C-alpha cells in the first residue's frame, strides 16, 4: 500500500498502472509502444494496430482494465476516458458518497473528437462520432453524431 493523503491509499499495482499510463501518454509519437503500454496496464484493445490514440490522451489511470476499445477507433488529442469517479474523505464521511466504478465500451469505428471526456459507464456505439470538446455522460447509439456538454444528439450519420 502506498500512503497518500488519508482516505486515498492505493495499492502498488494501481500505482504501476498509473505510471505506465503516464508513460504511454508521453509516447504518443510512438503509437505501437503507447498501445503496448496501455495493453500492459489492462486496457482491452480488440485490434491495437487499428486504434489511433492522440497526444495527451488519458485512459483511466486507476482502473484501465474497465476500458474496452474496438477496431478502427480514433481517440483524438486531449481526450479523457474515465472508468471511475472519486469522492473526497469529507464527501464519503459526511455525505455518504462512494467511488463509482463502471466500464467504458467503445465499439468499432467510433471517433472521439479532441478534448472530449467520456464518463464511467458509457457505451459508444459502432461508428458514432463524438464532436470535439464533448462531455459524454450517457450511452451513444451506433451511427449518430453527438456534441456539447453534456453531449446531445446532433444527427444520424448516413453513408
C-alpha positions as CSV (number, residue, x, y, z in Angstrom):
1,X,0.0,0.0,0.0
2,X,1.3,3.4,-0.9
3,X,0.3,6.1,1.6
4,X,-1.2,9.2,0.2
5,X,-3.5,11.8,2.0
6,X,-5.8,10.0,4.4
7,X,-8.5,8.0,2.6
8,X,-6.8,8.0,-0.8
9,X,-4.4,5.0,-0.4
10,X,-3.7,2.9,-3.5
11,X,-2.0,-0.4,-4.0
12,X,1.3,-0.9,-5.7
13,X,-0.4,-2.5,-8.7
14,X,-2.6,0.6,-9.2
15,X,0.5,2.8,-8.8
16,X,2.2,0.9,-11.5
17,X,-0.8,1.1,-13.8
18,X,-0.8,4.9,-13.3
19,X,2.9,5.2,-14.0
20,X,2.6,3.1,-17.2
21,X,-0.4,5.3,-18.2
22,X,1.7,8.5,-17.9
23,X,4.5,6.8,-19.8
24,X,2.1,5.7,-22.6
25,X,0.7,9.3,-22.8
26,X,4.2,10.6,-23.2
27,X,4.9,8.1,-26.0
28,X,2.1,9.3,-28.3
29,X,4.7,9.8,-31.1
30,X,5.5,6.0,-31.0
31,X,2.0,4.6,-31.4
32,X,2.9,0.9,-31.2
33,X,4.7,1.5,-27.9
34,X,1.9,3.6,-26.4
35,X,-0.7,0.9,-27.3
36,X,1.5,-1.8,-25.9
37,X,1.9,0.0,-22.6
38,X,-1.9,0.6,-22.4
39,X,-2.4,-3.1,-23.0
40,X,0.1,-4.0,-20.3
41,X,-1.9,-1.7,-17.9
42,X,-5.1,-3.8,-18.7
43,X,-6.8,-1.7,-21.4
44,X,-8.7,-4.1,-23.7
45,X,-7.8,-3.3,-27.3
46,X,-9.7,-5.5,-29.8
47,X,-7.1,-4.8,-32.5
48,X,-4.4,-2.5,-31.2
49,X,-3.0,-1.8,-34.7
50,X,-6.2,-0.2,-35.9
51,X,-6.6,2.2,-32.9
52,X,-5.4,5.8,-33.1
53,X,-4.6,7.4,-29.7
54,X,-3.6,11.0,-30.0
55,X,-1.3,13.2,-27.9
56,X,-2.2,13.8,-24.2
57,X,-5.0,11.2,-24.1
58,X,-5.7,9.9,-20.6
59,X,-7.1,6.4,-20.4
60,X,-8.2,6.0,-16.8
61,X,-5.1,5.6,-14.6
62,X,-6.8,3.8,-11.7
63,X,-8.9,1.2,-13.4
64,X,-7.7,0.8,-17.1
65,X,-8.9,-2.8,-17.1
66,X,-12.5,-1.5,-17.3
67,X,-11.9,0.2,-20.7
68,X,-12.8,-1.8,-23.9
69,X,-11.8,-0.3,-27.2
70,X,-12.9,-1.9,-30.5
71,X,-11.4,-1.9,-34.0
72,X,-10.7,1.2,-36.0
73,X,-11.3,3.6,-33.1
74,X,-9.9,7.2,-33.2
75,X,-9.3,9.0,-29.9
76,X,-8.0,12.5,-30.7
77,X,-5.7,14.8,-28.8
78,X,-6.5,15.7,-25.2
79,X,-9.4,13.2,-24.6
80,X,-10.1,11.8,-21.1
81,X,-11.7,8.4,-20.7
82,X,-12.8,7.6,-17.1
83,X,-13.9,4.3,-15.6
84,X,-14.2,5.7,-12.1
85,X,-15.4,8.7,-10.1
86,X,-13.9,9.7,-6.8
87,X,-15.2,11.1,-3.6
88,X,-13.1,13.0,-1.0
89,X,-12.8,11.8,2.6
90,X,-15.2,14.5,3.7
91,X,-17.7,13.7,1.0
92,X,-17.5,10.0,2.0
93,X,-17.9,10.6,5.7
94,X,-20.4,13.5,5.8
95,X,-22.4,12.9,2.6
96,X,-22.2,9.1,2.3
97,X,-20.7,9.4,-1.2
98,X,-18.7,6.5,-2.6
99,X,-16.4,5.9,-5.5
100,X,-18.2,4.6,-8.6
101,X,-16.6,2.1,-11.0
102,X,-18.2,1.3,-14.4
103,X,-16.7,0.1,-17.7
104,X,-16.4,2.2,-20.7
105,X,-17.0,0.4,-24.0
106,X,-16.1,1.9,-27.4
107,X,-17.4,-0.1,-30.3
108,X,-15.8,-0.5,-33.7
109,X,-15.3,2.6,-35.9
110,X,-16.1,5.2,-33.2
111,X,-14.5,8.6,-33.4
112,X,-13.8,10.8,-30.3
113,X,-13.0,14.4,-31.1
114,X,-10.2,16.4,-29.5
115,X,-10.7,17.4,-25.8
116,X,-13.7,15.2,-25.2
117,X,-14.4,13.5,-21.9
118,X,-16.1,10.1,-21.6
119,X,-17.5,9.4,-18.2
120,X,-17.8,6.0,-16.4
121,X,-20.4,3.5,-17.6
122,X,-20.8,4.9,-21.1
123,X,-21.0,2.8,-24.2
124,X,-20.2,4.4,-27.5
125,X,-22.0,2.7,-30.4
126,X,-20.5,1.4,-33.6
127,X,-19.3,4.2,-35.9
128,X,-20.6,7.0,-33.7
129,X,-19.0,10.5,-33.9
130,X,-18.3,12.5,-30.7
131,X,-17.7,16.2,-31.6
132,X,-14.7,17.9,-30.2
133,X,-15.0,19.1,-26.6
134,X,-18.0,17.0,-25.7
135,X,-18.7,15.6,-22.3
136,X,-20.4,12.2,-22.8
137,X,-22.5,11.2,-19.8
138,X,-24.8,8.6,-21.3
139,X,-24.7,5.9,-24.0
140,X,-24.4,6.9,-27.6
141,X,-26.2,4.8,-30.2
142,X,-24.5,3.5,-33.3
143,X,-24.0,5.8,-36.3
144,X,-25.0,9.1,-34.7
145,X,-23.2,12.3,-34.0
146,X,-23.3,13.9,-30.6
147,X,-21.7,17.0,-29.1
148,X,-21.7,19.5,-26.3
149,X,-21.7,19.5,-22.5
150,X,-23.4,17.3,-21.8
151,X,-23.3,15.6,-25.2
152,X,-26.6,15.6,-27.0
153,X,-27.8,14.1,-30.3
154,X,-26.9,16.2,-33.3
155,X,-27.9,13.9,-36.2
156,X,-27.9,10.4,-37.7
157,X,-24.9,9.6,-39.8
158,X,-25.6,8.2,-43.3
159,X,-23.5,6.6,-46.0
